[in-house]
C-alpha cells in the first residue's frame, strides 16, 4: 500500500473507477444478450445505445463498437 497521502487517494479513485467500468461492461453484455435472446427493434436500440455509451466512455474501441452494432443489425434484419 502507498505511504503518501496523494498516492493513497489515487489508489482509492482507481478502485472506484474500475468498479464503475466493470459494472458498465456488465450492463453492456446484459443488453446484448437480451437482444440476442429475443431480437426486436426496441432491444436493438437499447443495445446500440449501450454500445455507443461504452465507446464514448473509452471502454471499447470505436471499431469494436461498429463491428458489434453491425452484427446486431444483421441479426435484426
C-alpha positions in Angstrom: 0.0 0.0 0.0 1.1 3.5 -0.7 2.5 5.7 2.1 2.0 9.1 0.5 -1.4 10.7 1.0 -2.0 11.6 -2.6 -1.0 8.1 -3.7 -3.5 6.6 -1.3 -6.2 8.9 -2.7 -5.3 8.0 -6.3 -5.4 4.2 -5.4 -8.9 4.6 -3.9 -10.1 6.5 -7.0 -8.7 3.8 -9.3 -10.6 1.1 -7.4 -13.8 3.1 -7.7 -13.3 3.7 -11.4 -12.5 0.1 -12.0 -15.7 -1.0 -10.3 -17.7 1.6 -12.3 -16.1 0.4 -15.6 -16.8 -3.3 -14.8 -20.4 -2.5 -14.0 -20.9 -0.7 -17.2 -19.3 -3.5 -19.2 -21.5 -6.0 -17.4 -24.6 -3.9 -18.3 -23.4 -3.8 -22.0 -23.1 -7.6 -22.1 -26.5 -8.0 -20.5 -28.3 -5.8 -23.1 -26.5 -7.6 -25.9 -27.5 -11.0 -24.6 -31.1 -9.8 -24.1 -31.2 -8.7 -27.8 -29.7 -12.0 -29.0 -32.3 -14.0 -27.0 -35.2 -12.1 -28.5 -34.2 -9.8 -31.4 -36.6 -6.8 -31.7 -36.3 -3.2 -32.7 -36.6 -1.9 -29.2 -33.9 -4.2 -27.8 -31.7 -3.3 -30.8 -32.0 0.4 -29.9 -31.1 -0.3 -26.3 -28.1 -2.5 -27.2 -26.9 0.0 -29.7 -27.2 2.8 -27.2 -25.3 0.8 -24.6 -22.5 0.1 -27.2 -22.3 3.8 -28.0 -22.1 4.7 -24.3 -19.3 2.2 -23.7 -17.4 3.6 -26.7 -17.9 7.3 -25.6 -16.5 6.4 -22.1 -13.5 4.7 -23.7 -14.4 1.2 -22.5 -14.3 -0.3 -26.0 -12.6 0.8 -29.2 -14.6 2.5 -32.0 -14.0 -0.3 -34.4 -15.3 -2.9 -31.9 -18.4 -0.7 -31.3 -19.0 -0.5 -35.0 -18.5 -4.2 -35.5 -20.8 -5.1 -32.6 -23.6 -2.9 -33.9 -23.2 -4.3 -37.4 -23.5 -7.8 -36.1 -26.6 -6.9 -34.1 -28.2 -5.2 -37.1 -27.6 -8.3 -39.2 -29.4 -10.4 -36.6 -32.3 -8.0 -36.6 -32.7 -7.8 -40.4 
